[in-house]
Amino acid sequence: MKDITKLVRANIAALKPYSTARDEYKGELGVLLDANENPNDNGLNRYPSTALKERLRARVAALKGVAHQRLFLGNGSDEAIDLCYRVFCEPGRDNAVIIAPSYGMYSVCADINNVERRMVQLEPETFALPVDRLLAAVDSGTKLMFVCSPNNPTANAFPASDIERLAAGFDGILVVDEAYIDFSGRPGALPLLDKYQNIIVLQTLSKAYGMAGLRVGLAMASPYIISLFRQVKYPYNIGTDTIAVALEQLEKGGVASQVAEIIAERDRLSELLPCYRCVQKVWPSDANFLLVRCTDPRGLYDALLAAGVIVRDRSGVKGCEGCLRITVGTPAENKKLLKAIEAYES
Ligand SMILES: Cc1ncc(COP(=O)(O)O)c(C=O)c1O
């Protein structure tokens, strides 16, 4: 078994974390003169309650079928991406291997933390995971490897067997970003957590769960890695309102039917889009967006913009030449998209 403790930065392993006023106090709520708050009750005058955050943590852990000790809740999964670097990578010395094209924050956080990034292109056109090339890019300074599945912007999920080969063959931390997993029929990497200590699975409430505005992201990993994340995060990284609204929304439910509709619309758009002359290719999607190669991506982008439909131009990204990324909207929004493409063509 790999010794994860050896991968942690020495200053983090030795860290004496900040202890909040409320961490130091146990028992009944009384007169709170410990945290320099404004004592006048307006519903928000107190720092977020640990008990309430733990309730959300327990609720999300149950939803995902993991023990709560294996779950970290962050200010979006973006916070967890940054924490991966801060916990494991020595600035100016270590490096991270990252698939490309993929979500931009893996690179931005590497740059912010002054960590060398080694970009490994997915296989051209198929966007298959180049397992051997990824492993070949690793050296003794490689602490992290980022794989996004389903991948943004190529929309494909990678086979579990490929992910497992990486986990088994890499002596650093494999981060599997599953922000879009709820739109994919695949099980994802969570079942691998029991077998491999070196995997961090990222998920989020921002996509399928419809709470992008709240900023709640999930990191799931060994209890040891989660305890490190909890020590390094800001003391109160999720606000009281955010916790309360997330609990309320999860209680409300209704996500499954929305996801089913989004998937049905995605599949309908995948069939209809290739019928247009300006569309050359639509890749199969395991996510809530489509990667679409167009004859003139900028021309179509501008025409859609003029019609009030905003998509993402990815044509400048290596490996995505000629491509727009189109998020699946409501049936009415998708109808508007198709009408705008039709008008552009005529
Ligand atoms: C692959 C991927 N990971 C993470 C994120 C960010 O998620 P969050 O809103 O949880 O920070 C995004 C957002 O677009 C994404 O595409």
PDBQT file of the ligand as one rigid body, heavy atoms in Angstrom, charges set to zero:
ROOT
HETATM    1  C1  LIG A 401     -14.986  19.902 -14.334  1.00  0.00    +0.000 C 
HETATM    2  C2  LIG A 401     -15.385  20.955 -13.380  1.00  0.00    +0.000 A 
HETATM    3  N1  LIG A 401     -14.992  20.869 -12.108  1.00  0.00    +0.000 NA
HETATM    4  C3  LIG A 401     -15.328  21.803 -11.214  1.00  0.00    +0.000 A 
HETATM    5  C4  LIG A 401     -16.090  22.892 -11.576  1.00  0.00    +0.000 A 
HETATM    6  C5  LIG A 401     -16.389  23.914 -10.534  1.00  0.00    +0.000 C 
HETATM    7  O1  LIG A 401     -17.364  23.430  -9.705  1.00  0.00    +0.000 OA
HETATM    8  P1  LIG A 401     -17.823  24.214  -8.397  1.00  0.00    +0.000 P 
HETATM    9  O2  LIG A 401     -18.973  25.067  -8.805  1.00  0.00    +0.000 OA
HETATM   10  O3  LIG A 401     -18.196  23.117  -7.459  1.00  0.00    +0.000 OA
HETATM   11  O4  LIG A 401     -16.651  25.021  -7.920  1.00  0.00    +0.000 OA
HETATM   12  C6  LIG A 401     -16.529  23.016 -12.886  1.00  0.00    +0.000 A 
HETATM   13  C7  LIG A 401     -17.335  24.184 -13.279  1.00  0.00    +0.000 C 
HETATM   14  O5  LIG A 401     -17.663  24.429 -14.401  1.00  0.00    +0.000 OA
HETATM   15  C8  LIG A 401     -16.160  22.030 -13.817  1.00  0.00    +0.000 A 
HETATM   16  O6  LIG A 401     -16.530  22.105 -15.095  1.00  0.00    +0.000 OA
ENDROOT
TORSDOF 0
